[in-house]
Every structure is written in C-alpha cells, then in structure tokens.
Amino acid sequence: MTQPPPTGSTIAPTEAAEAIRSAVDAGFPATVADLARLVRIPSVSWPAFDPAHVAESAEAVAELLRGTGVFELVEVRRAAVEDGSELGQPAVVASRPARNGRPTVLLYAHHDVQPPGKDEDWDTPPFEPTQRGDRLHGRGAADDKAGVMAHVGAIRAFAEAAGDFDLGIAVFIEGEEEWASRSFANFLSENRDLLAADAIIVADSGNWDVETPAITVALRGAVAFNLRIDTLAHASHSGMYGGAVPDAMLAGIRLLDTLWDADGSVAVEGLRDAGLETPAYDEAQLRSEAGLLEGVAPIGNGTILSRIWSQPAITVTGIDAPDVANASNTLLPGIRARVSARIAPGQDAKEAFVAIRAHLEANAPFGARLAFEDVDTGQPFLVDTSGWAVAETRAAMAEAWGREPVEIGVGGSIPFIAELVEEFPGAQILVTGVEDPESKAHSPNESLHLGVFKRALLGEALFLARLEARGDAS
C-alpha cells in the first residue's frame, strides 16, 4: 500500500476513450437525475421497515437496466435465506453473453440502504435528494445507489461509444446488503450460470480523497451478535436491595468494559492483527474525517490506519434498557446489548466469534448469566492484485481521474466477497467505489461528491472499453 501520488497522467487519450468521455459528459445530468429518483425510494431492508419499498427500488433498477438496451435478460429475483425459513429481499440480475472470445465482467452493487435514523439529525430530509455545492445529500446517495448508477451510467456511455460490441456483461444488484446479505449464497448458487464472469467489479467502497481514486485490497471481516445479560428473576426496588444485589446493568457495564484495554484497543485473546503496511495518515486528518470532538483522544495503538485496516475493533452499537425518560428506581433483571466486531484480514470470522464468546463467558461478573443470540459472521478479504483485470482497472482509473489509483484497506466489511470467491474461484475481483472520506455512509447527512461520481463512472466505462479491446478472455 502506497502514498497517494502527485497529479498528472502520461496516458494519451485514444479515439475510443474520447468517445466514451463525450458520452459520459452528455449523459451525466440524466444519470444524476436517475440517481435522485432512486434515492427518493426509502429502500431500507431491515425487518422493521416496509419491504414494499425495497421491491419498488428493485423494479426501478430493473427498468434502468432495461433502458440501456444491451441486455438479453433483466429480471427481479429472490432466493431463500441461509436457513431456508423465508425468501430474501428482491435483487436484480441482467445478462448479455460474451461473443467472439471476449471476457465477461460482472458488475455488483446494492439498492437497499441503511435506516435513516432521526430526521432531526439531518440537515435535509433523508429521502429527499438535495444538492448543495458539489455534493448530493440523501440516504443511499453514496452507499450504494451511486454504485448502481455508476454501473448504469458506465454501460450507457460504453454502449453509445462502442455501438455493437462483444464484451459479456452481467449485473447483480443486491437488495439486502445492509441486512447481512442473508440470501446471498443461495442467490449466487441459483444464478451461477447467469452471473459467471472473468472479472467482478464490486462497487461498494471508497476513494482516498475527492481527487485520488482507490482500489480496495483489504477488508476487515465482521462478527455481530446480541448479548443477553441476566442477574435477577424479576425487577426489584433499588432502594430496598441496591448494594446487595447485582443488577444486570452493573453486570453489563463491568463485562463489556473487559473487551478493551485502557487505550481502547481490543483486549480479547485470539483476535489477531494482519500486520498490513499503511500509508501516512495523521491525527488531524482522522479528526476532520471522523468528526472527533476537540479534547477527545483517538483510541488504540500503532499507526492510525493500521487500527482501521489491519487490527480488530469491537463496538457496542445498541443496548436494550429503559431510556432516561422511563427510568424508575429499579434493579434491572436483564439487559441486551448488540456487539459488533471487525476482524483483521486473514482471520476466520467464526474463529473470532469463538474467541469473543470465550472472553465474555470467562469475564462475566457476579455469576451473571449470558446468552448469545442472532449471531452474524462475515469473512475478511485480501485482494490478489497480480491479475490482468487489476492492471486494466488501474489504467482506466488513471485515465479517468488524471492520477494513478492507490491501494487501500477499508475498516468496514463486505462479507459476501468471500462467497463470490467460493462460487467463482477463477474470477478476478475488483473492489472499487464512489465514496470519499466526507460521504458519511450510514450516518445522517450522507452525501455523494458529484465530481468523484463522474470520474468513477468514466473509469468504469473506460474499463469496459479496455476489456472489449482485449480480444479474448485470457
């Protein structure tokens, strides 16, 4: 992994590249308008939200793909979740077979989004796309409806510039990435022949900054579960029994605190560090990008990016307990916490869960009873950067952005990539994206930098042209 290079590209524009660039320029206003229409659909895939919105979003994406005019098949499909108990959320597939020995590329993104949170935390309504300066604000504007539209816009521009072409293109737009991709493996298996490809672009990551593109080569894995902590058979008066009886909140606070060392780094034996080399990234940049308040110190040890890309992390993302407005003088008999861990590249996620569970069971205070519920695991990923697809991506990005791309790690997780590798072991996987450090994915006031979006779209269109020009799938 290297430092971002200076600006400037030595790549000479070709006739095909100029035609694609012109097509991107001409079509960009319509692409942004289509993105805004997708953002208006509140396609939250979590169970507590109306699934009709996810279905509406899937149909809208299918219509956009049909509108490109290049596919023999475009359909909305579902597959059963892993345990077979129900169908997953609707996904969109499209296919155009390769001809005359050309390779096939699979383009992935997801059309579902995170819950918006509280409206008052947003400067503008979360599902009303609003442009301010160079940024389009709204839930899903960056993660990942911009990824969807980068694919659509790139296909449009490439097809317009190329006319009839031989490149194979498959598209998979998932509908439940934000809810653990629970039907992903079954969906791949059931649609394997339709989605098989020589190269796969996963457009669900970010870039170094708004001027420098990136290829993501390392992703942390994920472990998440609900931890139930019980100490009493029923609630009791805190005045009558407080000081003699351990309530569940006391036990929970004591137990959860054991997960971290004094500096905030993970204290669970068995969780490993990947030891990745990281570029320079100072505390001032971290403060700016993460919104760290003045006087609040960063946590962990080692270089800042090693803490995000290479080391494990554990976060308590929610606690079920009475809120302050409803707090009574009561010893709580039980509480529930959602624990979310990020696992270093190279470590098995199920092995990591075993280590975390063993740690919690060994440190339960006062004999508190623990139960582990709704366990989700996702594997980390390291990209093989030696293949021809990576080389073609680098060249296309450099031409589109005017800078060579950098290799980055990402602290977040895309667990289904391991399933792509398992289903398509011969495919080269490229993790790209349209986000930048200011996008605030998953947070209030999520936004997309339109300059980044346009360059990412152009880079993908140029990549398609380079694959068409290869002449064979080797």
N, C-alpha and C positions, 0 to 999 in steps of 0.2 A: 504494500500500500504506500502510495507516494503523495508528496505535497502537490497541491494544485499548480499547474504550470502557468507561465505567463500567457497573455493573449496572443492571438495570431495563428494562422494556419497556412501551411505551404501547399495544401491540396488545391489543384487547379480545377475550376468548375468545368464540368462536361456539359454537352448539349442536353443529355437526359436529366442531369441534375438541375440545370436551369429551367427546364420544362416543369419539373416537379416543384421547384421553388415558386415558379409563377402560379402553378395550380394551388399550392398552399396559400399563397398571398390572396388569390382571388376567392378562395373558398373559406378563409378563416372567419369572416363575420358570421357566415351561416353556421359554421362549426360551433362558435361560441353561443349563438342563439339556440342551437340544438342542446348544448350542454346546459344552458339555463333552463330549458324545458324539462330536462331530466332532474335537475336539482329541485324543481318545484314538486316533484313526486316524493313524499316522505317515506321512502322505501326502507324503513327500519326492520331488520329481520329478526329482532329479538321476540320471544314468545308473547310478551305483554303488549305488543303493538299489532295493529290491524294488518294481517297478511295480504289483504286486497291491494294494499299499496305496493307491495313487492311484486305481485302479479301484474299490476299496471305498469310498473317500471320495466319488467321483463318484456312485455308486449311492445313498449315504446322502443326499447333497444332492438328488438327483432325488426321492427319497421325501419329503423335507421339502417340496419344491415341489408335488408331487402332493397332499400333505396339506393345502395351502391351499385346494384345491377351486376355484380360479379359472381354471386354465389349460386350454385345449383340447388342448395338446400339451406333454409333458415327455419329453425323451429324452437319453440319453447318446450323444454323437457324437465322432468323431475326424476329423482331417484330416491330410494329408501335411505333413511339414516342408518348409521352403522349397526345398530341393534335390530333393525327391521321393524321398529314399532310404528313408524309413520313415514310419510314422504317428506323430503326436504323441500326447501324453497325453490321456486322456478328459476332455472338457468336458461341461457340462450346459446344455441350452437349454430354454427354456419360452416359450410364446407364448399370448397372449389378444388377438385383434384388437380394434381400436377400433370403436366404434359411434357413430352419430349425430353424426359430425363431431368427436368428441373427439380429442385428441392421443394419441400413443403414446410411452411412455417405456421406454428400455432400461436395465436395471439390471445392472451388471457388478461382479463380484468374482472372486477366485480361491480354489480349495480346496486347492491344493498349498502346501507350506511349505518353508522352508529346512532344511538338515540341522541337527540339534540341537547338534552339537559334542560335547565331552567331558561325560559325565554328572557328573563331579566338579565341573564349573563351575556346575552347577545346584543351587539350594537344595532343590528338589523334583524328582522325575523329569519330564523334559521333556514326555512324553506322558501324564502323569497330572495332569489339571487340578486345581489346588489353589487354593482361595480363602483369601486372607489379608487381612483387613480389607476394603477396597473393591475389591480387585484379584483377578482370576482369572489365575493363572500357568499357563503351558504354551506349548509351541511351536505357533504358529498361533492362540493365543488372541486376539491382536490382528491379526496380519498373516497371512492375511486372512480367517480363518474367522469373525471377528467381522463383517467386511464382508458375508460370505454371510448370516449370521444377522440382520444389520440389515435386509437386503432381505426375508428370510423373515418376520421379525417385523413389519416395516412393512406388508407385503402382508396378513398376518393381521389386523392391527389395522384397517387401512383397509377391508378387505372386511367385517369384522364390523360396523364402524360404518356403512358405506355400503349394505350389502345388495347388491342388484343394481346394477351400475354400468357405464358406457360407456367408461371410460378403457381405452386399449390398453396392455398391459404385456408386454414381452419381457424375458427374463432370459438372461444369458450368464455362466456360472460356469466360468472357465478352469481347466485342470489343469496348466499348465506355466509360469506367470508367473515362478516363481523359477528357471526354466531357460530364460530368454531368449525365451519365447513363440515358439518356433521354428515352430509351425504356425498362428500367429495369423492371418496374412494370408490363407492358404488357407482357414482356417475361416470367416473373415468372407465371403470371396467365395462359398464354397459354401452359406452360410446367410444370404445377404444379405436375401432376401425375408422370412425369418423374424425377422431382427434389426433391420430398418429402423425408425427412430424419429425423432420430432421433437426429443427431448431424451435425452441419455445421462448417467446418473449412474455415475461410476467411484468406487466406494467402496474406495479403497486408499491413502488419505493420512492426514493427522492434523489436530489442532486446536492452537490457540495454547497453551491450557492446559486443565486439567480443568473450568474454568468458562466458557471462551470458545470458541465454535465458529469454524471457519475454512473458507473456500473457497480451494482451491489454484489460483492463477492463473499460476504459473510453475514449470516443472520442468526441471532440467538433463537433457541427453542423456547417453548412455553410449557409451564405447568400451572394449572389453576384448580382450586377446589374450595368448597365450603367447609369450614371447620366449626363443628358444633362443640361447645364447652358447657358442661352441666356440673353443678355442685349441690343443688337442692332439689327435693321432690316438689316443692312449691315455693312461691314467694313468701317472704317473712318480713315483719316490721324491722326496719333498720335500726330503730332506737332500742327495741327490745332485745335484738340478737346481734346487732353490729358490734364487732370487736371480738366475737367468739366464733362466728360462723363465716366461712369464706363465701362471698357471693361470686357469681360467675363472671362479673365484670372485673373484679380484682384478679381472679384466676386468669382471665383472658389477657389482661394488660401485662401481668407478670410473664405469662407464657409467650405471647407474641414478641415481647421485648428480647427474648433469648435468641431470636433469629438474626440479630445484628450485633457486631462488635461495637465498641464505644465510638468508633469513627464512622459508623453507619454501613460498613462493609458486611457482607453476608458471613454469618458465623456457623453455618451448617456444614458439619464434616461430610465429605463426599462430593460436594459441589466443586467443580474444577474451573480453572482459568485456561482459556485457549491459548494464551501467550502470543496473540497477534501483534505484529508491528503496527504502530499507528502514527499518522502524521501529526504535525504540530496543531494544537488547538488549545487556546489559553482560557483561563478562568473568566476573563472579560467576555469572551465570545459565548461561553456557557451561560453566563448571567443574562446576556442580552437575548439569546435564543430561547432559554428555558423560562425566563421571567423570574429569576431568583431574586428575592427581595434584598434590599440593602441591609447588610449586617447578618444575613443568613449565610452560613458557610456551606460549601459543597460537602458531600459525603464520600467515603471510600478512600482508596489509596491506589497508587500507580498513576500513569498518565490519565487524563480525563477521558480520552476516547477509549482507552483500554477498559475503563469502568463501564462504558456504554456498549462497546462492541464485543469485548473479549471476556469479561467477568460475569458471574451470575449476579442477579439482583432479585430482591423479594419486596413486594409491596402489598400492604393490606388495602384493598380497594373498596371495601364496604363492611359495615357492621350492622347487624340487626339487633337493635336495642331501643328502648324508649327514647324519643327525642326530648330535648330540654323542656319543650312546652308541656309534655305529658309526663315528666319525671315526678314520681312520688317517692316518699320515704320508704323505699322497699329494697330489700336484698334480692337481686335478680337471680332466679334459679338457673337460667341458661341464656347464653347469647350465641350468635352465629357470626362468623367473620368470613369474608371472601379473601383468600390468599392467592396472589398472582406472582409467579416466579418466572424469571427469564434465565435461560440455561445457556452456557457458553457453547459456541460451535465445537462440535466434536464429542459432546457428551450426550448419551442416550436420555431422552426425556423421562421415560419410565423409570430408569435407574435413579434419576434426580428426584422423582416423586418419592421413591422408597427412602431416599436419604432424608428428605424433608419430613416425611411422616415419622421416621425413626427418631429424628431430633425432637419433634414435638412430643411424642409419646414419652421420651426419656426425660423431658423437662416439665411435664405437667405438674403444676404446683398443687399442694394440698390434696393430692389424690384426685384431682378433677377428672371427670370422665370426658373422653374425646370421641368424636365421630367424624369421619371424613366422607363428604357427600359431593356428588356432581363433579367428579374428577375429570379434567380435560388435560391432555398432553399433546404437544406438537414438537416434532423434531427440528433441531437446528440444521443449518445448511452451510456448506462451503462450496463455492463455485470452482469448477475446473476452467481456468482461463486460457488453456492451450489450444482450443479448437478454432476452426476457420470461422465459425459464427461470431465468436468474440472479436476476432480481427476485423470482420466486416462491420460489426457494430461500432467498434472504435472509429473506423474510417468514416462511417456515416455520421456519427455524433460530431466528430471533429469538423466535418464539412458544414453541418447544420449550425453548430454553436460558434465556430471560429476558435475553438480551444480543444485540445486533446482531453478526453474524459479521464477522470481519476477513478481508482478503485477504492470503494468504501465498505465498511461494515455498517450494519444497522442494528441498533439495540432492540428494535421491535422484532416480531416474529411473523413468518409466513409459513406455518407448519405444513401446509399442503404440498409445498415444493418437494418434500421427501416422498410424497405419494406420486408426484409426477415422475420423479426419478425411478421409483419402483415400477410404475406402469410402462414408462418409455425409457428404458435404460440406455438406449443408443442416442437419444436426443440431447442436443446441447441446450442448456438452459441459461437464459439471459435475464437478469433481474434489473429492470430499468424503472423509470417513473417520471412523474410530472410535478412532484412536490419540491419544496425548498425549505430551508430552516424556519421560515416565517409562516408556513402553511397552517400550523396549529391543527393538524389532523386529530380527530377525536375530541377536540376541545371547542369551547364556544368561539365564535368568530373565525371558524375555519375559512381559509381562502386559497385561491389559486393565482399565482403570478402569470398573467397572460403572455408575457414575453417568454417565460420558461415553457409554458404550454405550447406555444407556437414552435419554438425550437425543438422541443421533444417530438412533436408531431412531424416536423420536417425531417428530423433524424430518422424516425421510423420509416417514413416514406422512402428516403434515400436508401435505407437498409433493404427494403423490399426490392428496389431497383437493382441493387448490387447482387441480391440473390437471383433475380431474373437473369442478370448478365453472366452469372457463373456458368450456366450451360449444362450443369449436371449436379447431382445431389451429393457429390463426394467432397 
